[in-house]
Amino acid sequence: MYIARILSLYGARYVLRRTIEVRGMFMAQSILDLGPDPRPWCQGTCYAPELLDAVYQATGTIDHDALDAAFAPFVPRQEPSSRGPWVRQHLTPETEARIQALHPFDKRRLAFLRTGCTDLGAIHLVHPKLFVRLLAKSRDQLEQEFWQMERILRPDELRAYTFAAFNLQEQFACLTARHAPQALDPEAVDAAFERAICRLKDDEAFWKGMVRPAWGLHPYLRRYACYHYDFQFPADDPWAQLVGSFMGSFRRPQPRRPAETVNTSRAEILFGVPWSQIRAMTRAELIRLFRRRAKVLHPDAGGTHEDFVELLALYKSVVLSKSGTKN
């Protein structure tokens, strides 16, 4: 569940909604109109009976955790949230396939909001774990969440945000477009933005499960036109660019390193133990085994140069996979 903010000529109204799956499409279902202020519907940890009735009628149950998450931006909790121990998340092949199918516009927006990097042309190389939060959500829910997340951006970041999100750099051949879009011809940038936003407006895959207006831009796209035309790129300060580039290099999405394949039969021969035993060893045990075998296979001890080099390569590939194992 989530709370959607709807703007009109009469001000903002809020609607409690949830995402449902209908014939393979994620769509938004309105549960209750909360009016101009959602806060009266939740007092502390208690919700209004009318709200609970509407939720029960729509979902068949009352999920207080989902309600707490929806009202969290509007009603601060008095009691601290209990967070369990951190658990490493492993993606299944099915989940990775769903992440790969996400729209690149959503991926680029989230990547910029997390890293501040404008060079997002190779968004497909970013590790899929960054985009898990985008799964199983309707277009309406995604746009409402992005609307909230974009509030952290400073005014001098808004135009750079649209430049990265719409991947305008692909329409320019010069290297300047990747890291210094403020140096481009402003009229050319405006033309590139108009082409990109028109393509997104007509993109059926992006608007899947949502009704679009018959003409003009959807309200969810209008704000990007404001970001682009009403704001400017940051001032061209060389020292600030140098510092920003250095600091941002630690936060940029890094390409996913492909998994290395290990020749298990050769590993058993060179290490002198079965592969199952090698995989069961801790990092410290593997290091001790490598040192013993290196003394045997070293060319000075009667081994061959090729076997020693191969042992070293196998050791590196296996020990890196055990870098998180306790010694």
C-alpha positions as CSV (number, residue, x, y, z in Angstrom):
1,M,0.0,0.0,0.0
2,Y,1.0,3.6,-0.6
3,I,-0.4,7.1,-0.4
4,A,-0.7,8.9,-3.7
5,R,-0.5,12.7,-3.9
6,I,-2.9,14.1,-6.6
7,L,-2.5,17.7,-7.7
8,S,-5.4,19.7,-9.1
9,L,-6.5,23.3,-9.5
10,Y,-8.0,23.1,-6.0
11,G,-4.8,21.9,-4.3
12,A,-3.4,18.5,-3.3
13,R,-5.5,15.5,-2.3
14,Y,-4.2,12.2,-1.0
15,V,-5.5,8.7,-1.9
16,L,-4.7,5.4,-0.2
17,R,-3.8,2.9,-3.0
18,R,-2.3,-0.5,-3.5
19,T,-0.7,-2.3,-6.4
20,I,-2.5,-5.4,-7.8
21,E,-1.5,-7.8,-10.5
22,V,-4.0,-8.3,-13.3
23,R,-3.2,-10.6,-16.2
24,G,0.5,-10.1,-15.7
25,M,0.2,-6.3,-15.4
26,F,0.7,-4.3,-12.2
27,M,-2.1,-1.8,-11.7
28,A,-3.1,0.7,-9.0
29,Q,-6.3,0.2,-7.0
30,S,-7.7,3.1,-5.0
31,I,-8.8,2.2,-1.5
32,L,-9.9,5.4,0.2
33,D,-9.8,9.2,-0.5
34,L,-7.9,10.7,2.4
35,G,-8.7,14.3,1.5
36,P,-6.2,17.2,1.7
37,D,-4.4,15.8,4.8
38,P,-3.7,12.1,5.6
39,R,-2.7,12.8,9.2
40,P,-6.2,12.8,10.8
41,W,-6.7,9.2,9.6
42,C,-3.8,8.0,11.8
43,Q,-3.4,9.1,15.5
44,G,-0.2,7.5,16.9
45,T,-0.6,3.8,16.3
46,C,-4.4,3.9,15.9
47,Y,-6.1,4.2,12.5
48,A,-9.6,5.5,12.0
49,P,-12.3,2.8,11.8
50,E,-13.5,4.0,8.4
51,L,-9.9,3.5,7.1
52,L,-9.6,0.0,8.5
53,D,-13.0,-0.9,7.0
54,A,-12.0,0.3,3.6
55,V,-8.7,-1.6,3.7
56,Y,-10.5,-4.8,4.8
57,Q,-13.1,-4.4,2.0
58,A,-10.4,-4.0,-0.6
59,T,-7.8,-6.6,0.6
60,G,-9.7,-9.0,2.8
61,T,-7.3,-8.4,5.6
62,I,-5.7,-5.6,7.6
63,D,-1.9,-5.4,7.2
64,H,-0.8,-2.9,9.9
65,D,2.9,-3.1,8.7
66,A,1.8,-2.0,5.2
67,L,-0.3,0.8,6.7
68,D,2.6,2.0,8.9
69,A,4.9,2.1,5.9
70,A,2.3,4.0,3.8
71,F,1.7,6.6,6.5
72,A,5.3,6.9,7.6
73,P,6.1,10.1,5.6
74,F,3.1,11.9,7.2
75,V,2.9,10.5,10.8
76,P,6.2,10.1,12.6
77,R,6.3,7.1,14.9
78,Q,7.0,7.7,18.6
79,E,8.5,4.2,19.1
80,P,11.7,3.3,17.3
81,S,11.4,0.8,14.6
82,S,12.9,-2.6,15.4
83,R,15.3,-3.7,12.7
84,G,16.6,-7.2,12.6
85,P,20.2,-8.2,11.8
86,W,21.5,-7.5,8.3
87,V,21.2,-10.5,6.0
88,R,23.0,-10.8,2.7
89,Q,20.5,-10.8,-0.2
90,H,20.9,-13.4,-2.9
91,L,19.0,-12.9,-6.2
92,T,17.5,-15.8,-7.9
93,P,17.7,-16.1,-11.7
94,E,14.0,-15.3,-12.0
95,T,14.4,-12.1,-9.9
96,E,17.4,-11.0,-12.0
97,A,15.4,-11.6,-15.2
98,R,12.6,-9.4,-13.8
99,I,15.1,-6.7,-12.9
100,Q,16.6,-6.8,-16.4
101,A,13.0,-6.3,-17.7
102,L,12.5,-3.0,-15.7
103,H,12.3,0.1,-17.8
104,P,15.7,1.9,-18.2
105,F,14.1,5.2,-17.4
106,D,13.3,3.9,-13.9
107,K,16.7,2.4,-13.5
108,R,18.5,5.7,-14.5
109,R,16.4,7.7,-12.1
110,L,17.1,5.5,-9.2
111,A,20.8,5.3,-10.1
112,F,21.2,9.1,-10.2
113,L,19.3,9.5,-6.9
114,R,21.6,7.0,-5.3
115,T,24.9,8.0,-6.8
116,G,24.6,11.5,-8.4
117,C,26.3,10.2,-11.6
118,T,25.2,11.7,-14.9
119,D,27.0,9.1,-17.1
120,L,24.3,6.4,-17.0
121,G,24.4,5.3,-20.6
122,A,25.6,1.8,-19.6
123,I,22.8,1.3,-17.0
124,H,22.5,-2.4,-17.9
125,L,26.0,-3.0,-16.3
126,V,24.9,-1.8,-12.9
127,H,24.4,-4.5,-10.3
128,P,20.8,-5.6,-10.2
129,K,20.5,-5.4,-6.5
130,L,20.3,-1.7,-6.7
131,F,16.9,-2.0,-8.4
132,V,15.2,-4.6,-6.3
133,R,12.9,-1.9,-4.7
134,L,11.4,-1.2,-8.1
135,L,9.9,-4.7,-8.5
136,A,6.2,-5.7,-8.3
137,K,5.0,-2.1,-8.3
138,S,2.5,-0.4,-10.6
139,R,3.4,2.6,-12.7
140,D,1.4,4.8,-10.4
141,Q,3.2,3.6,-7.3
142,L,6.6,4.0,-8.9
143,E,5.9,7.6,-9.9
144,Q,4.6,8.4,-6.5
145,E,7.8,7.0,-4.9
146,F,10.0,8.8,-7.3
147,W,8.1,12.0,-6.6
148,Q,9.0,11.6,-2.9
149,M,12.6,10.6,-3.6
150,E,13.2,13.6,-5.9
151,R,12.6,16.0,-3.0
152,I,16.1,15.4,-1.8
153,L,17.6,17.0,-4.9
154,R,18.9,20.5,-4.7
155,P,17.7,23.1,-7.3
156,D,21.1,22.9,-9.1
157,E,20.8,19.2,-9.5
158,L,17.4,19.0,-11.1
159,R,18.5,19.7,-14.7
160,A,21.4,17.2,-14.4
161,Y,18.9,14.7,-13.0
162,T,16.7,15.0,-16.1
163,F,19.7,14.9,-18.4
164,A,20.8,11.6,-16.8
165,A,17.3,10.1,-16.4
166,F,16.4,10.6,-20.1
167,N,19.9,9.6,-21.2
168,L,20.3,12.7,-23.3
169,Q,24.0,12.0,-23.7
170,E,23.2,9.3,-26.3
171,Q,22.1,12.1,-28.6
172,F,25.6,13.7,-28.6
173,A,28.8,12.4,-30.0
174,C,31.2,14.5,-28.0
175,L,32.7,13.3,-24.7
176,T,31.6,16.4,-23.0
177,A,28.0,15.0,-22.8
178,R,29.1,12.3,-20.4
179,H,30.5,14.4,-17.5
180,A,30.0,18.1,-18.3
181,P,26.6,18.6,-20.0
182,Q,26.6,22.3,-19.0
183,A,29.2,22.8,-21.8
184,L,26.8,21.6,-24.5
185,D,24.8,23.9,-26.8
186,P,21.6,24.8,-24.7
187,E,19.4,24.7,-27.8
188,A,20.7,21.3,-28.8
189,V,20.1,20.0,-25.2
190,D,16.5,21.4,-25.3
191,A,15.9,19.7,-28.6
192,A,17.3,16.4,-27.3
193,F,15.1,16.6,-24.2
194,E,11.9,17.3,-26.3
195,R,12.6,14.2,-28.4
196,A,13.3,12.0,-25.4
197,I,10.2,13.1,-23.4
198,C,8.0,12.6,-26.5
199,R,9.3,9.1,-26.9
200,L,8.6,8.3,-23.3
201,K,5.1,9.8,-23.6
202,D,4.3,7.3,-26.4
203,D,6.1,4.3,-24.9
204,E,3.5,1.6,-24.3
205,A,5.9,-0.5,-22.2
206,F,6.4,2.4,-19.7
207,W,2.7,3.2,-19.3
208,K,1.7,-0.5,-19.0
209,G,-1.3,-0.9,-16.7
210,M,-2.0,2.8,-16.5
211,V,-4.5,5.1,-18.4
212,R,-2.9,8.1,-20.2
213,P,-4.5,11.4,-21.2
214,A,-5.7,11.6,-24.7
215,W,-3.5,14.6,-25.4
216,G,-0.6,16.5,-23.7
217,L,1.8,15.3,-21.1
218,H,0.8,13.2,-18.2
219,P,1.1,15.0,-14.9
220,Y,3.8,12.6,-13.9
221,L,5.9,13.8,-16.8
222,R,5.2,17.5,-16.5
223,R,7.5,18.0,-13.6
224,Y,10.4,16.8,-15.7
225,A,9.7,19.6,-18.2
226,C,9.8,22.0,-15.2
227,Y,13.1,20.5,-14.0
228,H,14.6,21.0,-17.4
229,Y,13.3,24.4,-18.5
230,D,13.1,26.1,-15.1
231,F,16.5,25.2,-13.7
232,Q,20.1,25.4,-14.9
233,F,23.1,23.1,-14.7
234,P,25.5,23.8,-11.8
235,A,28.0,26.6,-12.3
236,D,31.1,25.6,-14.3
237,D,33.6,25.7,-11.4
238,P,36.7,23.6,-12.3
239,W,37.7,23.0,-8.7
240,A,34.2,22.0,-7.7
241,Q,34.1,19.6,-10.7
242,L,37.4,18.1,-9.7
243,V,36.3,17.5,-6.1
244,G,32.9,16.2,-7.2
245,S,34.4,13.8,-9.7
246,F,36.8,12.5,-7.0
247,M,34.0,12.1,-4.4
248,G,31.5,10.7,-6.9
249,S,33.9,8.0,-8.1
250,F,33.3,6.1,-4.9
251,R,29.5,6.2,-5.4
252,R,29.2,5.5,-9.1
253,P,27.4,2.3,-10.0
254,Q,30.2,-0.2,-10.8
255,P,29.8,-2.8,-13.6
256,R,29.0,-6.3,-12.3
257,R,32.0,-8.5,-12.4
258,P,31.3,-11.7,-14.3
259,A,31.6,-14.9,-12.3
260,E,34.8,-16.8,-12.8
261,T,34.6,-20.5,-13.8
262,V,37.0,-22.9,-12.1
263,N,38.3,-26.1,-13.6
264,T,37.5,-28.4,-10.7
265,S,39.4,-31.4,-12.0
266,R,42.6,-29.4,-12.3
267,A,42.0,-27.8,-8.9
268,E,41.8,-31.3,-7.3
269,I,45.0,-32.3,-9.0
270,L,46.9,-29.2,-8.0
271,F,45.6,-28.8,-4.5
272,G,45.7,-32.5,-3.9
273,V,42.3,-32.8,-2.2
274,P,38.7,-33.3,-3.6
275,W,36.9,-30.2,-4.8
276,S,34.1,-30.7,-2.3
277,Q,36.7,-30.4,0.5
278,I,38.1,-27.2,-1.1
279,R,34.7,-25.6,-1.2
280,A,34.1,-26.5,2.5
281,M,37.3,-25.0,3.7
282,T,37.4,-21.6,5.4
283,R,39.5,-18.9,3.9
284,A,42.3,-19.5,6.5
285,E,42.3,-23.2,5.8
286,L,42.5,-22.6,2.1
287,I,45.5,-20.2,2.6
288,R,47.4,-22.9,4.6
289,L,46.7,-25.5,1.9
290,F,47.9,-23.2,-0.8
291,R,51.1,-22.5,1.1
292,R,51.8,-26.2,1.5
293,R,51.1,-27.0,-2.2
294,A,53.1,-23.9,-3.4
295,K,56.2,-25.3,-1.7
296,V,55.7,-28.6,-3.6
297,L,54.9,-27.2,-7.0
298,H,57.4,-24.3,-7.0
299,P,59.9,-24.6,-9.8
300,D,62.8,-24.4,-7.2
301,A,61.3,-27.4,-5.4
302,G,61.0,-29.5,-8.6
303,G,57.6,-28.4,-9.9
304,T,56.9,-26.8,-13.2
305,H,56.4,-23.1,-13.9
306,E,53.0,-23.8,-15.6
307,D,51.6,-25.8,-12.6
308,F,52.7,-23.1,-10.1
309,V,51.1,-20.3,-12.2
310,E,47.9,-22.3,-12.5
311,L,47.8,-23.1,-8.8
312,L,48.1,-19.4,-8.0
313,A,45.3,-18.5,-10.4
314,L,43.0,-21.1,-9.0
315,Y,43.9,-20.0,-5.5
316,K,43.0,-16.4,-6.3
317,S,39.6,-17.3,-7.9
318,V,38.6,-19.5,-4.9
319,V,39.9,-17.3,-2.1
320,L,38.1,-14.3,-3.4
321,S,34.8,-16.1,-3.2
322,K,35.6,-16.8,0.5
323,S,36.5,-13.2,1.4
324,G,33.3,-12.9,3.5
325,T,34.0,-16.2,5.4
326,K,35.3,-15.9,9.0
327,N,38.8,-17.2,9.5
